[in-house]
């Protein structure tokens, strides 16, 4: 019996069926985890995020077999779709000063009404919110659609759909939406000093590509590189209308 996991569920006021629903697995699978079976690494990370605890607290026996990650790396997800919705929402909800989103379409965020509400609430609380989408008429957006195997027209349509969904945010003070025409090597999501970096790989759609969760811990680290990149793209952008 994994008592650590069982007690974490109790503290979070969640049932095994709740975990199963969030992770899209069979409730019997979660029951086996509670009974002592070790989940796959991606499931261990997702469960820990959902329960708001460190993975090592739930499966301490796995800690000794892993190499320690640098302090700036909080988590590594094998795919963007493996990042729980609650992680995205909690990530942006925790911002006190700055939220940044640099993508081509970011449609999965634009379609999340709860997340759009969080962006609105944080902006009204004084948080600066900057959203940079790809210019749907740019060759860069078309090229990315071809590279991902969905076609340039489809990628451009996804950007336009995202713009339509983000439109109500344009009237919120503190939220700025711009368009870029850069070659996007990574999608960058910022909440103060925290960063979720969706790596792009040729021939792989963004939902299938890995995500690294970074935090700025010192003046010269990996997070700073991505923060600087965000600012360089922002300086080259134009208004979304």
C-alpha positions as CSV (number, residue, x, y, z in Angstrom):
1,X,0.0,0.0,0.0
2,X,1.3,3.4,-0.9
3,X,0.3,5.3,2.2
4,X,2.0,8.5,1.0
5,X,-0.2,8.6,-2.1
6,X,-3.3,7.7,-0.1
7,X,-2.8,10.4,2.4
8,X,-2.0,13.0,-0.3
9,X,-5.3,12.2,-1.9
10,X,-7.1,12.7,1.4
11,X,-5.4,16.0,1.9
12,X,-6.3,17.2,-1.6
13,X,-9.9,15.9,-1.1
14,X,-9.7,13.9,-4.3
15,X,-10.9,10.4,-5.1
16,X,-9.1,7.9,-7.3
17,X,-11.8,8.5,-9.9
18,X,-10.8,12.2,-9.9
19,X,-7.2,11.3,-10.6
20,X,-8.2,8.9,-13.3
21,X,-10.4,11.5,-15.0
22,X,-7.6,14.1,-15.0
23,X,-5.0,11.7,-16.4
24,X,-7.4,9.9,-18.8
25,X,-6.6,6.5,-17.3
26,X,-8.7,3.7,-16.0
27,X,-9.8,4.1,-12.3
28,X,-8.5,0.6,-11.7
29,X,-5.0,1.8,-12.7
30,X,-5.1,4.5,-10.0
31,X,-6.3,1.9,-7.5
32,X,-3.2,-0.2,-8.4
33,X,-1.0,2.8,-7.8
34,X,-2.5,3.2,-4.4
35,X,-2.0,-0.5,-3.8
36,X,1.7,-0.1,-4.4
37,X,2.3,-0.4,-8.2
38,X,4.8,2.3,-9.5
39,X,3.3,4.4,-12.3
40,X,5.1,5.4,-15.5
41,X,7.3,8.5,-15.0
42,X,4.9,10.8,-16.9
43,X,2.0,9.6,-14.7
44,X,4.1,10.1,-11.5
45,X,4.8,13.7,-12.5
46,X,1.2,14.4,-13.4
47,X,-0.1,13.0,-10.2
48,X,2.4,15.0,-8.1
49,X,1.4,18.2,-10.0
50,X,-2.3,17.5,-9.5
51,X,-1.8,16.8,-5.7
52,X,0.5,19.8,-5.3
53,X,3.4,17.7,-3.8
54,X,6.9,16.7,-4.9
55,X,7.1,13.4,-6.8
56,X,9.7,12.1,-4.4
57,X,7.2,12.5,-1.5
58,X,4.8,10.1,-3.2
59,X,7.4,7.6,-4.6
60,X,10.6,8.1,-2.4
61,X,12.0,4.8,-3.6
62,X,12.3,6.2,-7.1
63,X,14.4,9.2,-6.0
64,X,17.6,7.3,-5.5
65,X,17.6,6.0,-9.1
66,X,17.3,9.4,-10.7
67,X,20.0,11.9,-11.4
68,X,19.3,15.2,-9.7
69,X,18.2,17.9,-12.0
70,X,19.6,21.4,-11.8
71,X,17.7,23.6,-9.3
72,X,16.3,25.7,-12.1
73,X,14.5,22.8,-13.7
74,X,11.3,22.0,-11.8
75,X,9.9,19.4,-14.1
76,X,10.2,17.8,-17.6
77,X,7.1,16.6,-19.4
78,X,7.5,14.3,-22.4
79,X,4.7,15.9,-24.2
80,X,2.7,19.2,-23.9
81,X,-0.5,17.1,-23.7
82,X,1.0,15.5,-20.6
83,X,1.0,18.8,-18.7
84,X,-2.3,18.7,-16.6
85,X,-4.8,21.5,-17.2
86,X,-4.5,22.3,-13.5
87,X,-0.8,22.9,-13.9
88,X,-1.4,25.5,-16.6
89,X,-4.0,27.3,-14.6
90,X,-2.0,27.2,-11.4
91,X,1.0,28.4,-13.2
92,X,-0.7,31.6,-14.5
93,X,-2.8,32.1,-11.4
94,X,0.4,32.4,-9.3
95,X,1.7,35.3,-11.3
96,X,2.0,38.6,-9.3
97,X,3.8,40.8,-11.8
98,X,4.1,39.4,-15.3
99,X,2.5,36.9,-17.6
100,X,3.8,36.2,-21.1
101,X,2.7,33.9,-23.9
102,X,4.7,33.5,-27.1
103,X,3.3,31.0,-29.6
104,X,2.1,30.7,-33.1
105,X,-1.6,29.9,-32.2
106,X,-1.7,28.6,-28.6
107,X,-5.2,27.6,-29.5
108,X,-5.4,25.1,-26.6
109,X,-5.1,28.0,-24.1
110,X,-7.5,30.2,-26.0
111,X,-10.1,27.5,-25.9
112,X,-9.8,27.1,-22.1
113,X,-12.5,29.5,-20.8
114,X,-11.2,29.0,-17.2
115,X,-7.7,30.1,-18.2
116,X,-9.0,33.2,-20.0
117,X,-10.8,34.1,-16.9
118,X,-7.6,33.7,-14.9
119,X,-5.7,36.0,-17.3
120,X,-8.5,38.6,-17.0
121,X,-8.4,38.4,-13.2
122,X,-4.6,38.7,-13.0
123,X,-4.6,41.7,-15.3
124,X,-7.2,43.4,-13.2
125,X,-5.1,42.7,-10.1
126,X,-2.2,44.6,-11.7
127,X,-0.3,41.8,-13.5
128,X,1.0,42.8,-16.9
129,X,-0.2,40.2,-19.5
130,X,1.5,40.0,-22.9
131,X,0.3,37.6,-25.6
132,X,2.2,37.2,-28.8
133,X,0.7,35.1,-31.6
134,X,2.0,34.4,-35.1
135,X,0.8,36.7,-37.9
136,X,-1.6,34.4,-39.8
137,X,-0.5,36.0,-43.1
138,X,3.2,35.4,-42.5
139,X,5.3,32.8,-44.3
140,X,6.6,31.7,-40.9
141,X,3.2,30.5,-39.8
142,X,2.6,28.8,-43.1
143,X,6.0,27.1,-42.9
144,X,5.3,25.8,-39.4
145,X,2.0,24.3,-40.6
146,X,3.8,22.5,-43.3
147,X,6.6,21.3,-40.9
148,X,3.9,19.9,-38.5
149,X,2.2,18.1,-41.3
150,X,-1.1,20.0,-41.0
151,X,-0.6,22.5,-43.8
152,X,0.0,26.2,-43.9
153,X,-3.7,27.1,-44.3
154,X,-4.7,25.1,-41.3
155,X,-2.1,26.7,-39.1
156,X,-3.1,30.1,-40.2
157,X,-6.8,29.2,-39.5
158,X,-5.8,28.1,-36.0
159,X,-4.1,31.5,-35.3
160,X,-7.3,33.3,-36.5
161,X,-9.4,31.1,-34.3
162,X,-7.2,31.9,-31.3
163,X,-7.4,35.7,-32.1
164,X,-11.1,35.5,-32.2
165,X,-11.2,33.7,-28.8
166,X,-8.7,36.2,-27.3
167,X,-10.6,39.2,-28.6
168,X,-12.6,39.9,-25.4
169,X,-9.2,40.2,-23.6
170,X,-8.2,43.1,-25.8
171,X,-10.6,45.4,-23.9
172,X,-9.1,44.5,-20.5
173,X,-6.6,47.0,-19.2
174,X,-3.2,45.4,-18.7
175,X,-3.6,42.9,-21.5
176,X,-1.7,43.4,-24.7
177,X,-2.0,41.1,-27.8
178,X,0.5,41.4,-30.6
179,X,1.5,39.5,-33.8
180,X,5.0,38.3,-34.7
181,X,6.7,37.1,-37.9
182,X,9.7,35.3,-36.3
183,X,10.8,31.7,-36.7
184,X,9.6,30.3,-33.4
185,X,12.0,27.7,-32.1
186,X,10.1,27.3,-28.8
187,X,6.8,28.4,-27.4
188,X,7.4,30.4,-24.2
189,X,4.9,30.7,-21.4
190,X,5.9,33.0,-18.5
191,X,4.5,33.6,-15.0
192,X,6.9,35.9,-13.2
193,X,10.2,34.0,-12.9
194,X,8.6,30.7,-13.9
195,X,8.7,29.4,-17.5
196,X,7.1,26.6,-19.4
197,X,9.0,26.0,-22.6
198,X,7.4,23.9,-25.3
199,X,10.3,22.7,-27.4
200,X,9.7,22.4,-31.2
201,X,11.0,19.5,-33.2
202,X,10.8,19.3,-37.0
203,X,8.0,17.0,-38.1
204,X,6.4,16.9,-34.6
205,X,3.2,18.8,-33.7
206,X,3.5,21.0,-30.6
207,X,1.2,18.9,-28.4
208,X,3.6,16.0,-28.9
209,X,6.8,17.9,-28.2
210,X,8.4,18.1,-24.7
211,X,7.8,20.8,-22.2
212,X,10.4,22.0,-19.6
213,X,9.4,23.8,-16.5
214,X,12.1,26.3,-15.5
215,X,12.5,28.9,-12.9
216,X,14.9,31.8,-12.7
217,X,17.2,31.2,-9.7
218,X,20.1,33.5,-10.5
219,X,21.2,36.2,-12.9
220,X,22.7,33.9,-15.6
221,X,20.8,30.7,-16.1
222,X,18.7,28.9,-18.8
223,X,15.5,30.8,-17.8
224,X,17.2,34.1,-18.5
225,X,18.0,33.0,-22.1
226,X,14.3,32.4,-22.8
227,X,13.2,35.6,-21.0
228,X,15.6,37.6,-23.2
229,X,14.3,35.7,-26.3
230,X,10.7,36.7,-25.4
231,X,11.7,40.4,-25.1
232,X,13.4,40.3,-28.4
233,X,10.4,38.9,-30.1
234,X,8.1,41.4,-28.3
235,X,10.2,44.3,-29.6
236,X,9.7,43.2,-33.2
237,X,5.9,42.8,-33.0
238,X,3.0,44.7,-34.3
239,X,-0.6,45.2,-33.0
240,X,-3.0,42.2,-33.4
241,X,-5.5,44.3,-35.3
